[in-house]
Amino acid sequence: MLMACSPPKMALGSPSFRRSASGMPRIRMFARPVPVSVGPMLRELKKECDTPVPVLRRVAEAMAADMRAGLAVDGGSDLKMILSYVHSLPTGDEKGLFYALDLGGTNFRVLRVQLGGKDDRVIATEFEQVTIPQELMFGTSEELFDFIALKLTNFAANEGGKFHLSSGRMREIGFTFSFPVRQTSIDSGILIKWTKGFAVSGTAGKDVVACLNEAMVRRGLDMRVSALVNDTVGTLAGARYWDDDVMVAVILGTGTNACYVERTDAIPKLNGHAPSSGTTIINTEWGAFSTGLPLTEFDRDMDAASINPGEQIYEKTISGMYLGEIVRRVLVKMSKDGELFGRQSPEKLHTPFTLRTPDLCKMQNDSSSDLLAVGAVLYDVAGIESEVGAREVVVDICDTIARRGGRLAGAGIVGILQKMEEDSSGLIFGKRTVVAMDGGLYENYTQYRDYLHEAVADLLGPELCRNVVIEHSKDGSGIGAALLAASNSKYDHDF
Ligand code: BGC
């Protein structure tokens, strides 16, 4: 990992890539120094993206303050602090066949699970993943939900084996919908706005469960949504099924968000309508957080060019959809103003979102002395022929952006833990507390994950850190949604 600014180098004899007719890279040798002007630009970038402990502490404190403001009154802060209507989490007693549908990114998943109660737990699961055609992300609401209902119908038609629906029951489904929704009950909610690049017309302002139900009716599919949940809430429920100490769930994938268990007496906006359980799950929608973040011209330009300018600023700084794009913007500037890649004018690099976060991850994991994988990514993504000095700079930029993102995500987690601890001393730091994490960014980008853990440790210190377990809960949200469908079933519980 390159932490310091790499001095410009004369990279005599370093290889660059050209594809042969067979598509295999052919090594070509040439010499080109990394221009001196890139050094100051890189130093400036690092300075602007720096996240020393005082900055992280301010972010954590602002997160906690924004949480309180959002709990006081709707619209009280950037953080919507959405009431999930999930007042109790799975106990392990749940039994029967339940479905889940997980819509939150470019793929959606359908899943069925046969639950066997305390003794047998999860008897069987089956799932299918479907890629949403690009045009549906920009189409109409009906087109999107018809497509989902079709895939769901096909999936349900293959039920068999270990899966049994109790007689006289309709199939019930937990619907994980990972966009900001103003929840109106456990099985209804109004889409506030799309995020993560979705721009489907006609859904915002509508009940997404009604949209799905109508599409299921059009398809003749006999299924009922019994729980509508955010993916963070699904993850929390799924993780809690196995571990009673889970109090917070965080998604770091294409988008980002967090939810946690809140005491109802700490939610003034409930106006006395508190459930008897005394606790409820709050979906923070922390992607909209924006206070005190160290931002650069690249972030501001990306935001201005986005389909939701001025919104989801924290998400745009720390989540998987955007890290690659930020780096691309830095590279465009450095190749134009600093001749990072010599005289080449890498046209393909000018296309937004051509460089993706998995590319950054691949480049940062390149341990070859000539950074061959970095060279290959630059060539494949943008047709850039690079020499080793430039590749080192590119890795350094990736590291700078991933480091800022991971550390700011860690500060957000600490903000939530601190808020919970301040309200109930000993609730978090006085015992083992688990933060369930999921999402491709957290799972696959090792350096990002390490930076996140490092920031949590920096902020909490070794003593408090001992009780906080940050745990990967892989794909927990699907099972979690099915479990919540079970606990909110319209039928008498046989558990
Ligand atoms: C959405 C959240 C979601 C998160 C992670 C964000 O863009 O607004 O509702 O939980 O992505 O999928």
Boltz pocket constraint, residues with backbone or C-beta under 6 A from the ligand:
constraints:
  - pocket:
      binder: B
      contacts: [[A, 104], [A, 177], [A, 178], [A, 179], [A, 180], [A, 181], [A, 195], [A, 196], [A, 230], [A, 231], [A, 232], [A, 251], [A, 253], [A, 254], [A, 255], [A, 256], [A, 257], [A, 258], [A, 285], [A, 287], [A, 315]]
      max_distance: 6.0
